[in-house]
Each structure stands twice: as structure tokens, then as C-alpha cells.
């Protein structure tokens, strides 16, 4: 531990978290189009941490600190993307001690604290070398249909070497104690359609899709864990006086229990088959899986408990309340599905995630920086 150096670094750089957030929160980063934020982070790391920082094939920005060819690694990650599709500068404002911007807490503030943690690690490692390297990852594809693209790439490239995986995401009040898996589908119905008056009686794609939705909402949920389902988007038809030729919906299943997720997958396909068997001849049905987040596999209980204890201590030692364990869907799903010990915790306080009124409390940024430094310092 480097208590004196850590405290001095936090005091010297606490304002820099705010300055970084003011810049980064304005940079658009819709899932799949994170390149502007990635370029900002890569340039910043080259200036303040190490010239060894690079971008991988998935688009992740990676900052390796004392990483050897085949040695063990500890990963610290935060995701660059936000849920909003904006490709122009994002709105940013401050009111009453709150910083507002789309995605400011999920996950921009955590990216900022992780940038500074990488800088701190680079400075300490210049003085002290360890066998275990650190990998700071500013990842892509965490939100929506990004399908955890960045985390998948990291685990493909380094999986067997990763001894611990920390994701910084959302707020400091909770940490991820169990991975919530999900399956996502796009279901499309096509039919003959026609004019609402002269062709009345022709099959409507909207009506067929409605039958499927009703069947899905009559499913019984397994009781092995916490399991949910949702039809999130419905679209179809041409006009009020047109029998719909095409209708489409997006459907999601979630569960923190691998077996229950499988049961819901089977139930979904049974509903599809029933609809297919009874559909009109002029109607076609197609379903495509568009996303998958795995539930966790068996992970060493003792090692995972150690990570939970490290996170709790890091937050409390930074002056915040002890975080509560919760099930959640994060980048940690990928390492946990591979049996790699992983945990997710936030480094800010705020609310409104996934809304345009999302905010973080400015006075939480210093605490958040201390949380990030506490986590990293344990491996220096």
C-alpha cells in the first residue's frame, strides 16, 4: 500500500476529475460509435500515463501497466458508450451542485476516475515493479445491443491470465454480487395486408404479432431466481386505413439464474412454435436472436468473497457508506461466465441513469476518485 502517495495524488488531482468530466461528458458515444471518446482517452493516456496505451480490434482503449508477455493480470474497466444515439455534442449543464448530461453517471464519471487511476498506477509502477500487471480498459459495446463487445474481446485476448476483473459502473451505493443474464430477440411478422375497407378480412401482421405478445405475457416465470421478460419495442403498419403487411417487436428475457434463463428461452420458442403452427397461410414469421449476456458460471467462492471485501473496504475507506450487494447486468457478466472472479462498483453518486435528466453530484467526484485509487492501490 502507498497511503501517503495515494492521499497526495487524490488531493492534487481531485479537481481534474471534474475538468475531465466537463470535457468527456460532451463527447457523443452511442454504442457502436464510441470512436470520438476512445480517441480522447487514448490521447490523454499517452500524455499522462504511458505511450504503451493502444486500441484493440474491438475498439477498446487499453492502458497496460507493467504487463509482461504471459504474466497474470488484474483488469480495471469502465465503458465508453452511452445509451443515447446522439452523434453531435451532448448537452451539459450544472445546477445546485449537480452535473447533468446524458450518460454522465453511466458511465462517464467512472471513465474519468479510471483515467486518473491509470495515471496514478503508471507513476507508482515507475518506482516499484510487480510480477502481476494491471490492465486499464476503456471499453466499447456495454450498453443495449452492444452485447458486451469490449469485455468479450478482453476475455478472449487475456482470459486465462486474468486473476481479478473490476468494472467501474453506475454509483457507489451498490456493487454487483450476481450477474444477470439476458437473451434478446427481434420477431418479424409479414402478411398480405391491404386496404382496411376493400380488403377487410386479409391477415394483419399487427394482429398476428399481438397474439404472440399476449401469449408471451401469459408465461409463468420460474422461481429459481429473479426472472423477467419484456416486449420493449413494437412497430408495424403503414397508415390508419391500411391492413399491416409487416410488424416487428423486440423482446428480452432476463434472469440471475442460468437454469431459469434456459427455461424462459424454451418457453419463448414454444410460444413461437404455437403461433407458427396456427398462422394463416398468407403470413410468415421470423425470429432472430440479436443479443445475449451470459449468466455467471461457477466462480471460486473464497476468491469472489475477497473481491467483495476489497470493494466494500475501498468505498468505506473513501468516506462513503458501505455499498450493498445487488444482482446486475454489466461487463462483469463475461468474466463471471468464464469462472473469472469479477465485481462491479461505481465511483459517483447520482440518479436518472438512461434518461436525459441523468446527473451526478459534483461533491461525490472526489470520493469516487478515492474509491478508484483504493482499488488500484491494493495491487501496487
FENWOBEL-V746678 format. One record per residue. N is the residue number from 0. RES is the residue in one small letter. SS is DSSP state (H for helix, E for strand, C for the rest). PHI is phi in whole degrees, -180 to 180 (NA if undefined). PSI is psi in whole degrees, -180 to 180 (* if undefined). Layout:
{{N | RES | SS | PHI | PSI} {N | RES | SS | PHI | PSI}}
This chain:
{{0 | x | C | NA | 149} {1 | x | C | -128 | 61} {2 | x | H | -57 | -49} {3 | x | H | -64 | -45} {4 | x | H | -66 | -39} {5 | x | H | -64 | -46} {6 | x | H | -65 | -39} {7 | x | H | -66 | -41} {8 | x | H | -64 | -44} {9 | x | H | -61 | -42} {10 | x | H | -67 | -38} {11 | x | H | -71 | -34} {12 | x | H | -111 | 7} {13 | x | H | -60 | -36} {14 | x | H | -71 | -24} {15 | x | H | -69 | -29} {16 | x | H | -61 | -46} {17 | x | H | -63 | -45} {18 | x | H | -64 | -40} {19 | x | H | -64 | -42} {20 | x | H | -64 | -39} {21 | x | H | -61 | -35} {22 | x | H | -80 | -50} {23 | x | H | -71 | -36} {24 | x | C | -65 | -22} {25 | x | C | -84 | -18} {26 | x | C | -81 | 121} {27 | x | C | -65 | 145} {28 | x | C | -154 | 60} {29 | x | E | -64 | 149} {30 | x | C | -54 | 127} {31 | x | C | 93 | -11} {32 | x | C | -135 | 53} {33 | x | C | -91 | 7} {34 | x | H | -61 | -32} {35 | x | H | -68 | -44} {36 | x | H | -68 | -38} {37 | x | H | -61 | -43} {38 | x | H | -64 | -41} {39 | x | H | -61 | -49} {40 | x | H | -66 | -41} {41 | x | H | -63 | -45} {42 | x | H | -62 | -42} {43 | x | H | -64 | -43} {44 | x | H | -65 | -38} {45 | x | H | -62 | -36} {46 | x | H | -77 | -41} {47 | x | H | -116 | -10} {48 | x | C | -122 | -74} {49 | x | C | -157 | 144} {50 | x | C | -70 | -11} {51 | x | C | -76 | -10} {52 | x | C | -61 | 143} {53 | x | E | -151 | 173} {54 | x | E | -115 | 131} {55 | x | C | -89 | -178} {56 | x | C | -65 | -25} {57 | x | C | -81 | -19} {58 | x | C | 109 | -4} {59 | x | C | -63 | 142} {60 | x | E | -96 | 125} {61 | x | E | -121 | 130} {62 | x | E | -118 | 100} {63 | x | E | -86 | 134} {64 | x | E | -121 | 113} {65 | x | C | 56 | 43} {66 | x | C | -92 | 123} {67 | x | C | -94 | 176} {68 | x | C | -60 | -43} {69 | x | C | -132 | 11} {70 | x | C | -76 | 167} {71 | x | C | -68 | 155} {72 | x | E | -135 | 148} {73 | x | E | -114 | 129} {74 | x | E | -102 | 134} {75 | x | E | -122 | 122} {76 | x | E | -134 | 149} {77 | x | E | -145 | 146} {78 | x | E | -97 | 143} {79 | x | C | -81 | -30} {80 | x | C | -80 | 155} {81 | x | E | -122 | 167} {82 | x | C | -79 | -9} {83 | x | C | -90 | 142} {84 | x | C | -81 | -4} {85 | x | C | -52 | 134} {86 | x | C | -114 | -2} {87 | x | C | -102 | 174} {88 | x | C | -54 | 134} {89 | x | C | -79 | 146} {90 | x | C | -67 | 144} {91 | x | C | -143 | 132} {92 | x | E | -153 | 162} {93 | x | E | -127 | 134} {94 | x | E | -148 | 129} {95 | x | C | 51 | 45} {96 | x | C | 80 | 7} {97 | x | E | -115 | 142} {98 | x | E | -107 | 118} {99 | x | E | -105 | 133} {100 | x | C | -172 | 146} {101 | x | C | -61 | 122} {102 | x | C | 82 | 10} {103 | x | H | -64 | -33} {104 | x | H | -99 | -24} {105 | x | H | -125 | 76} {106 | x | H | -143 | 24} {107 | x | H | -62 | -45} {108 | x | H | -61 | -37} {109 | x | H | -70 | -33} {110 | x | H | -63 | -42} {111 | x | H | -64 | -46} {112 | x | H | -66 | -33} {113 | x | H | -72 | -35} {114 | x | H | -58 | -46} {115 | x | H | -70 | -33} {116 | x | H | -65 | -37} {117 | x | H | -66 | -40} {118 | x | H | -63 | -43} {119 | x | H | -62 | -46} {120 | x | H | -62 | -39} {121 | x | H | -63 | -39} {122 | x | H | -69 | -43} {123 | x | H | -68 | -41} {124 | x | H | -69 | -19} {125 | x | C | -67 | -23} {126 | x | C | -101 | -24} {127 | x | C | -143 | 122} {128 | x | C | -99 | 141} {129 | x | C | -126 | 161} {130 | x | C | -72 | -30} {131 | x | C | -94 | 120} {132 | x | E | -85 | 163} {133 | x | E | -116 | 140} {134 | x | E | -125 | 111} {135 | x | E | -95 | 123} {136 | x | E | -121 | 126} {137 | x | E | -111 | 96} {138 | x | E | -95 | 168} {139 | x | C | -117 | 163} {140 | x | C | 67 | 31} {141 | x | C | -84 | -34} {142 | x | C | -84 | 159} {143 | x | H | 46 | -125} {144 | x | H | -90 | 17} {145 | x | H | -66 | -21} {146 | x | C | 61 | 29} {147 | x | C | 57 | 40} {148 | x | H | -55 | -46} {149 | x | H | -66 | -45} {150 | x | H | -65 | -36} {151 | x | H | -62 | -42} {152 | x | H | -66 | -42} {153 | x | H | -61 | -43} {154 | x | H | -72 | -30} {155 | x | H | -67 | -42} {156 | x | H | -80 | -33} {157 | x | H | -129 | 2} {158 | x | H | -47 | -49} {159 | x | H | -69 | -15} {160 | x | H | -98 | -12} {161 | x | E | -80 | 121} {162 | x | E | -95 | -23} {163 | x | E | -158 | 145} {164 | x | E | -131 | 116} {165 | x | E | -109 | 126} {166 | x | E | -109 | 133} {167 | x | E | -101 | 115} {168 | x | C | -156 | 143} {169 | x | C | 60 | -142} {170 | x | C | -108 | 170} {171 | x | C | -84 | -1} {172 | x | C | -76 | -22} {173 | x | E | -136 | 166} {174 | x | E | -141 | 157} {175 | x | E | -80 | 117} {176 | x | E | -105 | -11} {177 | x | E | -155 | 136} {178 | x | E | -83 | 132} {179 | x | C | -96 | 117} {180 | x | E | -88 | 163} {181 | x | E | -153 | 156} {182 | x | E | -129 | 137} {183 | x | E | -129 | 138} {184 | x | E | -133 | 151} {185 | x | E | -113 | 121} {186 | x | E | -112 | 128} {187 | x | E | -121 | 133} {188 | x | E | -118 | 131} {189 | x | E | -121 | 145} {190 | x | C | -148 | 177} {191 | x | C | -67 | -43} {192 | x | C | 66 | -162} {193 | x | E | 141 | -164} {194 | x | E | -80 | 138} {195 | x | C | -64 | -23} {196 | x | C | -102 | -57} {197 | x | C | -72 | -25} {198 | x | C | -110 | 20} {199 | x | C | -54 | 132} {200 | x | C | 111 | -22} {201 | x | C | -65 | 153} {202 | x | C | -68 | 134} {203 | x | C | -101 | 126} {204 | x | H | -60 | -35} {205 | x | H | -63 | -42} {206 | x | H | -67 | -40} {207 | x | H | -66 | -44} {208 | x | H | -63 | -37} {209 | x | H | -62 | -37} {210 | x | H | -61 | -42} {211 | x | H | -65 | -44} {212 | x | H | -60 | -44} {213 | x | H | -61 | -41} {214 | x | H | -65 | -41} {215 | x | H | -65 | -37} {216 | x | C | -81 | 0} {217 | x | C | -101 | 1} {218 | x | C | -65 | 148} {219 | x | C | -92 | 134} {220 | x | C | -88 | 132} {221 | x | C | -62 | 157} {222 | x | C | -110 | 18} {223 | x | C | -75 | -28} {224 | x | C | -150 | -157} {225 | x | C | -99 | 114} {226 | x | E | -127 | 138} {227 | x | E | -138 | 164} {228 | x | E | -143 | 158} {229 | x | E | -161 | 132} {230 | x | E | -93 | 106} {231 | x | E | -91 | -30} {232 | x | E | -139 | 134} {233 | x | E | -130 | 133} {234 | x | E | -145 | 149} {235 | x | E | 169 | 159} {236 | x | C | 89 | 169} {237 | x | C | -117 | -44} {238 | x | C | -158 | 174} {239 | x | C | -67 | -24} {240 | x | C | -111 | 31} {241 | x | E | -125 | 131} {242 | x | E | -74 | 122} {243 | x | C | -62 | 129} {244 | x | C | -89 | -23} {245 | x | E | -145 | 138} {246 | x | E | -142 | 150} {247 | x | E | -146 | 150} {248 | x | E | -147 | 157} {249 | x | E | -111 | 131} {250 | x | E | -129 | 139} {251 | x | E | -133 | 142} {252 | x | E | -118 | 138} {253 | x | E | -133 | 147} {254 | x | E | -162 | 149} {255 | x | C | -95 | 11} {256 | x | C | -124 | 120} {257 | x | H | -59 | -43} {258 | x | H | -66 | -39} {259 | x | H | -70 | -35} {260 | x | H | -63 | -40} {261 | x | H | -65 | -42} {262 | x | H | -62 | -40} {263 | x | H | -70 | -33} {264 | x | H | -63 | -44} {265 | x | H | -65 | -39} {266 | x | H | -65 | -41} {267 | x | H | -60 | -46} {268 | x | H | -68 | -30} {269 | x | H | -67 | -40} {270 | x | H | -64 | -40} {271 | x | H | -62 | -44} {272 | x | H | -65 | -41} {273 | x | H | -61 | -41} {274 | x | H | -68 | -41} {275 | x | H | -63 | -43} {276 | x | H | -66 | -30} {277 | x | H | -108 | 11} {278 | x | C | -75 | 153} {279 | x | C | -65 | 157} {280 | x | C | -64 | -29} {281 | x | C | -90 | 21} {282 | x | C | -126 | 140} {283 | x | E | -126 | 148} {284 | x | E | -128 | 135} {285 | x | E | -138 | 139} {286 | x | E | -131 | 133} {287 | x | E | -131 | 133} {288 | x | E | -77 | 125} {289 | x | E | -114 | -2} {290 | x | E | -167 | 151} {291 | x | E | -154 | 125} {292 | x | E | -120 | 117} {293 | x | C | -72 | 149} {294 | x | C | -73 | 172} {295 | x | C | -78 | 152} {296 | x | C | -95 | -170} {297 | x | C | -73 | 125} {298 | x | C | -121 | 141} {299 | x | C | -50 | 115} {300 | x | H | -62 | -44} {301 | x | H | -65 | -46} {302 | x | H | -64 | -40} {303 | x | H | -67 | -39} {304 | x | H | -61 | -34} {305 | x | H | -64 | -41} {306 | x | H | -65 | -40} {307 | x | H | -59 | -44} {308 | x | H | -65 | -38} {309 | x | H | -63 | -44} {310 | x | H | -65 | -47} {311 | x | H | -59 | -44} {312 | x | H | -66 | -41} {313 | x | H | -61 | -40} {314 | x | H | -72 | -47} {315 | x | H | -64 | -43} {316 | x | H | -66 | -21} {317 | x | C | -83 | -6} {318 | x | C | 101 | 10} {319 | x | C | -102 | 170} {320 | x | C | -72 | 153} {321 | x | C | -60 | 125} {322 | x | C | -72 | 153} {323 | x | E | -98 | 140} {324 | x | E | -75 | 134} {325 | x | E | -141 | 157} {326 | x | E | -79 | 143} {327 | x | E | -160 | 163} {328 | x | C | -110 | 114} {329 | x | C | -145 | -177} {330 | x | C | -58 | -23} {331 | x | H | -65 | -18} {332 | x | H | -54 | -38} {333 | x | H | -69 | -56} {334 | x | H | -60 | -39} {335 | x | H | -64 | -34} {336 | x | H | -68 | -19} {337 | x | C | -100 | 5} {338 | x | C | 83 | 12} {339 | x | C | -89 | 127} {340 | x | C | -58 | 130} {341 | x | E | -151 | 153} {342 | x | E | -154 | 149} {343 | x | E | -123 | 135} {344 | x | E | -147 | 152} {345 | x | C | -95 | 166} {346 | x | C | -128 | 32} {347 | x | C | -154 | 171} {348 | x | C | -119 | 142} {349 | x | E | 174 | -165} {350 | x | E | -162 | 175} {351 | x | C | 83 | 22} {352 | x | C | -55 | 141} {353 | x | C | 68 | 19} {354 | x | C | -127 | 162} {355 | x | C | -78 | -3} {356 | x | C | -103 | 18} {357 | x | C | -61 | 142} {358 | x | E | -146 | 160} {359 | x | E | -124 | 151} {360 | x | E | -82 | 125} {361 | x | C | -60 | -38} {362 | x | C | -72 | -5} {363 | x | H | -87 | -11} {364 | x | H | -67 | -38} {365 | x | H | -64 | -44} {366 | x | H | -60 | -42} {367 | x | H | -62 | -41} {368 | x | H | -61 | -42} {369 | x | H | -64 | -37} {370 | x | H | -61 | -49} {371 | x | H | -61 | -43} {372 | x | H | -66 | -39} {373 | x | H | -61 | -43} {374 | x | H | -63 | -47} {375 | x | H | -71 | -39} {376 | x | H | -62 | -26} {377 | x | C | -65 | -15} {378 | x | C | -112 | 11} {379 | x | C | -102 | *}}
